[in-house]
Amino acid sequence: MAKYFDVYQFTDGEAEFVERRENSKYAGDESMKHGDPKKADKSLSGLGNAQVWANRRFGPNLPRLLKKLLCVVVRVDSISEVIDLIQANWDAVVKECAKGEDRKHLVLKPE
């Protein structure tokens, strides 16, 4: 549903804004239904070489997405809160990301 992605790089526990990328699925075929594998490919193309995708929710393409990157469901409203959650759970994010195509999605929420 996002029209763009804000990309951050996490290094040494710090988050740095890299760029804002357009979600290329909006430039695609609007006849594609929710869960269409082509829709997942379009969204992934907008993420480039990202290793983690944090979002409030993921649809039926979640299994396809997990083969390419770690999907993290965040139960907060602002980007700054997302960054805080990722930083607070960094070890779990790295561990799950390292599982490759066997990774599962994470659900992060404030305590």
Buried (B, 14 or more C-beta within 10 A) or exposed (E): EEEEBBBBEBEEEEBEEEEEBEBBBBEBEEEBEEEBEEBBBBBBEBBEEBEBBBBEEBEEBBEBBBEBBBBBBBEBEEBEBBBBBBEEBEEEBEEBBEEEEEBEBBEBEEE
